[in-house]
Amino acid sequence: MFTQPCFIRKNTPELREKLQKLGQRANTLDDFKEEWLAANYGMYISVQDGFQHLHPNDIDCGTNEELFLALAALQDDSDENQWFVYPNENNWFKCYDNNIEEVRNEPSIRMSCQSAWFYKSHKATVQELIEHFSKKEEKP
């Protein structure tokens, strides 16, 4: 299940397609003519200014697509498309498998010289994602 409601102050067909690739579903009643997009527990919808006041717990990503997509990908039942970090080295990588534990147990990974840091990584938290992607944030 998707876990982190968030919104971005832009709305393009390309961004909606990226949300669909993450597994988010479009709200079928939406015409997508509003200015912004909100991703909320597996569904995305177009919204406008004022939305942030009605949903104060949703994270405002400004116009930062990387942050928005990283937060929209967060799930508690899958690791796919989510960021992992090895904090001691500040190494980040994106998981493309449903379950990172299964990948960690692959013989080819265990034998890899990089596996030492791969084993000690953890799924990036919301705060870590915000801090990491805010370095690249575009100003609204």
C-alpha positions in Angstrom: 0.0 0.0 0.0 1.2 3.5 -0.8 2.0 5.4 2.3 2.9 9.0 1.7 0.5 11.6 0.4 2.2 14.4 -1.5 1.6 17.0 -4.2 3.6 18.9 -6.8 2.9 22.3 -8.3 2.9 21.0 -11.9 0.8 18.7 -14.0 2.0 17.2 -17.3 1.2 14.1 -19.2 4.8 12.9 -18.7 4.5 13.2 -15.0 1.2 11.4 -14.9 2.7 8.6 -17.0 5.6 8.3 -14.4 3.0 8.0 -11.6 1.3 5.2 -13.5 4.6 3.4 -13.9 5.0 3.5 -10.1 1.6 1.8 -9.8 -0.5 4.9 -9.0 -4.0 4.9 -10.6 -5.6 8.0 -12.2 -8.8 9.3 -10.6 -11.2 8.4 -13.4 -13.4 11.4 -12.7 -10.6 13.8 -13.3 -10.1 15.8 -16.5 -6.5 16.7 -15.4 -7.0 20.4 -16.3 -5.9 21.7 -12.9 -2.4 23.1 -12.3 -1.0 20.6 -9.8 -1.0 16.9 -9.1 -1.5 15.1 -5.8 -0.6 11.4 -5.1 -2.6 10.0 -2.3 -2.5 6.3 -1.2 -2.3 4.8 -4.7 -4.3 7.3 -6.7 -3.4 10.6 -8.3 -5.6 13.5 -9.1 -5.2 17.1 -10.4 -5.6 19.8 -7.8 -5.3 23.6 -7.5 -4.0 26.2 -5.1 -5.8 25.8 -1.9 -5.4 22.0 -1.8 -2.5 22.3 0.6 -4.8 24.0 3.2 -7.3 21.1 3.0 -4.5 18.5 3.2 -1.9 19.9 5.7 -0.2 16.5 6.1 0.5 16.0 2.4 4.1 16.9 1.6 4.4 19.9 -0.7 7.2 19.1 -3.3 7.2 22.5 -4.9 8.1 21.7 -8.5 10.7 19.1 -7.6 9.7 16.0 -9.7 12.4 13.7 -8.2 11.2 14.4 -4.7 7.6 14.0 -5.7 8.1 10.7 -7.5 10.3 9.3 -4.6 7.6 10.1 -2.1 4.8 8.9 -4.3 6.6 5.5 -4.7 6.8 4.8 -1.0 4.9 1.6 -0.1 4.8 -0.6 2.9 4.3 -3.8 0.9 6.9 -3.5 -1.8 10.4 -2.1 -2.3 10.0 -1.5 -6.1 10.9 2.0 -7.3 12.0 3.1 -3.8 15.2 4.6 -2.7 17.7 2.9 -0.4 20.6 4.5 1.3 23.8 3.4 3.0 24.1 6.3 5.4 27.8 6.0 6.4 28.8 6.7 2.8 25.7 8.6 1.7 25.3 6.1 -1.2 21.9 6.0 -2.7 20.3 3.4 -5.1 16.9 2.7 -6.4 15.4 -0.7 -6.0 13.8 -2.2 -9.1 12.6 -5.4 -7.4 9.5 -6.1 -5.4 11.5 -7.3 -2.4 15.0 -6.2 -1.7 15.6 -9.1 0.7 15.1 -11.6 -2.1 17.7 -9.7 -4.1 20.1 -9.5 -1.2 20.0 -13.3 -1.0 20.9 -13.8 -4.7 24.3 -15.7 -4.9 25.6 -13.2 -7.4 24.9 -10.3 -5.1 26.3 -12.0 -2.0 29.6 -12.6 -3.9 29.8 -9.1 -5.2 32.4 -6.8 -3.8 29.7 -4.2 -3.4 27.5 -6.4 -1.3 29.0 -5.2 2.0 27.3 -1.8 1.7 24.3 -3.3 -0.1 23.5 -5.5 3.0 23.7 -2.6 5.4 21.4 -0.3 3.4 17.9 0.7 4.5 14.9 2.2 2.8 15.1 5.9 2.7 12.8 7.6 5.2 10.5 10.5 4.2 12.9 12.9 5.9 15.9 11.5 4.2 14.2 11.8 0.8 13.3 15.4 1.5 16.8 16.3 2.5 18.4 14.3 -0.3 16.2 15.7 -3.1 16.0 19.2 -1.7 19.5 19.8 -2.9 18.2 19.5 -6.4 14.9 21.3 -5.7 13.6 23.8 -8.3 12.0 26.9 -6.8 8.3 27.3 -7.4 
